[in-house]
C-alpha cells in the first residue's frame, strides 16, 4: 500500500526543541529507504515540511512509522492513499464492478 504523506510546520508553533527533531529527519529517512518503507521524499517549495511516499503493508504500519518520526509531535500531517493507474479504464470503470 502506498501513501503520500504531506507534512508541514506552522512557523508560529516552532519551538527550540523542534530544531533537533528536524535535524534527525535525514537519518530517519535513510533507515526507511534502506528498509524499502520509503519510496521517495521531497521538499515542497515555499513550505516548511515535505512530501514523502511510503510503501507499507498496512495502515497500522504507516501509523507506527509516522509516530516514530522525530517531528511527529511538531508537524501537521495529511495522509493520502495512492492507487496504481496502469490502465485508464481501471479509473473510468463504473463503480459496482460492472463492465
ZIKA-V758156 format. One record per residue. N is the residue number from 1. RES is the residue in one small letter. SS is DSSP state (H for helix, E for strand, - for the rest). Layout:
n | res | ss
N | RES | SS
N | RES | SS
This chain:
n | res | ss
1 | x | -
2 | x | E
3 | x | E
4 | x | E
5 | x | E
6 | x | E
7 | x | E
8 | x | E
9 | x | -
10 | x | -
11 | x | H
12 | x | H
13 | x | H
14 | x | -
15 | x | -
16 | x | H
17 | x | H
18 | x | H
19 | x | H
20 | x | H
21 | x | H
22 | x | H
23 | x | H
24 | x | H
25 | x | H
26 | x | H
27 | x | H
28 | x | H
29 | x | H
30 | x | H
31 | x | H
32 | x | H
33 | x | H
34 | x | H
35 | x | -
36 | x | -
37 | x | -
38 | x | E
39 | x | E
40 | x | E
41 | x | E
42 | x | E
43 | x | -
44 | x | -
45 | x | -
46 | x | -
47 | x | -
48 | x | -
49 | x | E
50 | x | E
51 | x | E
52 | x | E
53 | x | E
54 | x | E
55 | x | E
56 | x | -
57 | x | -
58 | x | -
59 | x | H
60 | x | H
61 | x | H
62 | x | H
63 | x | H
64 | x | H
65 | x | H
66 | x | H
67 | x | H
68 | x | H
69 | x | -
70 | x | -
71 | x | -
72 | x | -
73 | x | -
74 | x | -
75 | x | -
76 | x | E
77 | x | E
78 | x | E
79 | x | E
80 | x | E
81 | x | E
82 | x | E
83 | x | -
84 | x | -
85 | x | -
86 | x | -
87 | x | -
88 | x | H
89 | x | H
90 | x | H
91 | x | H
92 | x | H
93 | x | -
94 | x | -
95 | x | -
96 | x | -
97 | x | -
98 | x | -
99 | x | -
